[in-house]
Amino acid sequence: MSQMDEYRSKCHCPPCPTYAQCAREKGELTFCITKKSSCISEQKVCFCPDCPVHEELGLKYMFYCLRGNEGDQKHRAPRP
């Protein structure tokens, strides 16, 4: 099993209320390390902080499905 397959198997996206049927049909997962969803458009609740992938990688952002992966959000974050 590749590292990405392992992350996908641990991913908490599917039970999240923000996760949409379209994302299920496309098999979209692990937005925190890939990219935002091509079809999720409504922000409801974010399960990211409780996801084992989020914890294992030491990530800090949320709503990756709508805002982009950790790197994308880091580059957009305000600088001190």
VENURSUL-V327290 format. One record per residue. N is the residue number from 1. SS is DSSP state (alpha for helix, beta for strand, coil for the rest). NEAR is the number of other C-alpha atoms within 10 Angstrom. D_LAST is the distance of its C-alpha to the last C-alpha in Angstrom with 1 decimal. Layout:
N&SS&NEAR&D_LAST / N&SS&NEAR&D_LAST
This chain:
1&coil&5&40.5 / 2&coil&7&37.4 / 3&alpha&8&34.0 / 4&alpha&12&33.1 / 5&alpha&11&36.3 / 6&alpha&11&35.4 / 7&alpha&18&32.0 / 8&alpha&17&33.8 / 9&alpha&12&36.4 / 10&alpha&15&33.8 / 11&coil&20&31.8 / 12&coil&21&31.7 / 13&coil&23&31.3 / 14&coil&16&34.9 / 15&coil&10&35.3 / 16&coil&13&32.1 / 17&coil&13&33.0 / 18&coil&20&30.6 / 19&coil&25&32.5 / 20&coil&18&35.1 / 21&alpha&12&38.6 / 22&alpha&13&37.7 / 23&alpha&18&35.2 / 24&alpha&12&38.0 / 25&alpha&8&40.5 / 26&alpha&11&38.2 / 27&coil&10&37.3 / 28&coil&22&33.6 / 29&coil&23&31.7 / 30&coil&25&28.7 / 31&coil&22&26.2 / 32&coil&26&23.4 / 33&coil&19&24.6 / 34&coil&17&26.5 / 35&coil&19&25.5 / 36&coil&20&25.6 / 37&coil&22&29.1 / 38&coil&12&31.4 / 39&coil&15&32.9 / 40&coil&16&30.9 / 41&coil&12&29.9 / 42&coil&12&29.8 / 43&coil&12&27.1 / 44&coil&10&29.0 / 45&coil&12&28.0 / 46&coil&18&25.8 / 47&coil&18&27.5 / 48&alpha&24&24.8 / 49&alpha&16&23.6 / 50&alpha&10&27.3 / 51&coil&15&28.1 / 52&alpha&14&29.3 / 53&alpha&21&27.7 / 54&alpha&23&24.2 / 55&alpha&12&24.8 / 56&alpha&9&26.5 / 57&coil&11&23.7 / 58&coil&10&21.0 / 59&coil&16&19.2 / 60&coil&13&16.7 / 61&coil&18&16.9 / 62&coil&20&19.9 / 63&coil&21&22.3 / 64&alpha&22&22.5 / 65&alpha&28&25.8 / 66&alpha&18&24.2 / 67&alpha&17&20.7 / 68&coil&20&21.4 / 69&coil&22&21.0 / 70&alpha&20&18.2 / 71&alpha&15&17.4 / 72&alpha&16&17.5 / 73&alpha&17&15.2 / 74&alpha&13&12.6 / 75&alpha&9&12.7 / 76&alpha&9&12.4 / 77&coil&10&9.5 / 78&coil&7&6.6 / 79&coil&6&3.8 / 80&coil&3&0.0
